[in-house]
Amino acid sequence: FQGMIDEMYETFTGSVAEYRGLNQQAVIDTQAGLYFGPGAVSAGLADEVSDPQAALNAIAAKYQQPRQKTSIQMQAAAMDLQTKM
């Protein structure tokens, strides 16, 4: 059982290190402490401090697909081009 726990700990600390750009020993040295706000940013465990809605908006904006033009919008754009010729 302890072997499984050790393996999961190794996987977890390795993943945190990889995705946060830290070395694994730096992650281990946190001793699974709790970090909040600026302390988490200083420790390299967070990018910035933000309110929940701003964080969700930033995530949504990052992955939002450009909206496809509707057929009526394309027809209007074509008519607009024709009037300018």
C-alpha positions in Angstrom: 0.0 0.0 0.0 2.8 2.4 0.9 4.4 1.7 -2.5 1.3 2.9 -4.3 1.2 6.1 -2.2 4.8 6.8 -3.0 4.2 6.2 -6.7 1.2 8.5 -6.7 3.3 11.2 -4.9 6.1 10.8 -7.4 3.6 11.2 -10.3 1.9 14.2 -8.7 5.1 16.1 -7.8 6.5 15.3 -11.3 3.4 16.6 -13.0 3.3 19.8 -11.0 6.9 20.4 -11.7 6.5 19.8 -15.4 3.4 22.0 -15.9 4.6 24.8 -13.6 8.1 24.9 -15.0 9.7 24.0 -11.6 12.1 21.2 -10.7 10.6 18.3 -8.9 12.6 18.9 -5.7 11.2 22.5 -5.5 7.7 21.0 -5.5 8.6 18.4 -2.9 10.1 21.1 -0.8 6.7 22.8 -0.5 5.8 19.8 1.8 2.3 19.8 0.4 1.7 23.2 2.0 -1.3 25.4 1.3 -0.5 28.6 -0.7 -3.0 31.3 -1.3 -3.0 34.4 -3.5 0.4 36.2 -3.8 2.1 33.4 -1.9 1.1 30.8 -4.6 2.3 33.2 -7.3 5.6 33.7 -5.5 6.1 29.9 -5.1 5.5 29.5 -8.8 2.3 27.5 -8.2 0.0 30.1 -9.8 0.3 32.6 -12.6 -1.8 35.4 -11.1 -4.4 36.3 -8.5 -7.8 36.8 -10.0 -11.5 36.7 -9.0 -13.3 33.6 -10.2 -15.4 35.3 -12.9 -12.3 36.9 -14.5 -10.6 33.6 -14.4 -13.5 31.9 -16.2 -13.7 34.7 -18.7 -10.0 34.3 -19.5 -10.3 30.6 -20.0 -13.4 31.0 -22.2 -11.7 33.6 -24.3 -8.7 31.4 -24.8 -10.8 28.6 -26.3 -13.6 30.5 -27.9 -14.0 29.6 -31.6 -14.5 32.4 -34.1 -18.2 32.7 -34.9 -19.2 31.5 -38.4 -21.0 34.1 -40.5 -24.6 33.3 -41.1 -25.9 33.1 -44.7 -27.7 36.4 -44.3 -24.5 38.0 -43.1 -22.7 36.6 -46.1 -25.4 37.8 -48.5 -25.3 41.3 -46.9 -21.5 41.4 -47.3 -21.8 40.3 -51.0 -24.5 43.0 -51.7 -22.3 45.6 -50.0 -19.4 44.7 -52.2 -21.6 44.9 -55.3 -22.7 48.4 -54.5 -19.1 49.5 -54.2 -18.2 48.2 -57.7 
